[in-house]
Amino acid sequence: MDQYICINPDEAATLLHEGAIIADIRDPQSFANGHIPGAYNLSNDNLQDFINEAEFEQPLIVCCYHGISSQSAAQFLAHQGFEKVSSLNGGFEGWSATYPNQIER
């Protein structure tokens, strides 16, 4: 598969509960200030390591600030071989509005 889908926070929560991993592409300071529990802060500096160590069949959710930048990142990761890639609609802002008690700092 070299496509991705857009999902809402509730769908993301279900996928995370089922074992999906989440890649947060926001800057390190924003990530440190709050992120979805278990998220991996993905940047140009660690992208290749992330891909090299990946289990391509494990569902992957890409998260950014508002759900725009994550779409191009999700498309890129799908082209790298990830089989089930999603972009989080609303990004971290949407997640934190939906699940204010499920933020890790």
Phi, psi and omega in degrees: 000134174233034176236166176228167174238158174261134181231157178269171181303324179294319177294322178296317179300320178296313179298319179297319178298330181271003174108009177293156173253155180237130177251116180262118185262011177289166180295156184303323181293316178297318178300315181296329180286343177163137179206168177292133182307132178084000182293150177254123180280104185264130179219175176299332182289329183241008183301311183296320177298318179302313180294316181298327184264002188286151167257101191296339179275347179285131179303140182234129177247129178255132184233139173229207180288306187233002177096012179263302181298330181295336180293315179290324177294320178296319178298316178301313182293326175297320178292338179279351176120356177294133189275327184229090184249135178232151172249133183278109175300134181085349178056206180297326179299317178294319178298311185293332176288324181278321184232066183298339181267001180243060178231130180258140178234000000 
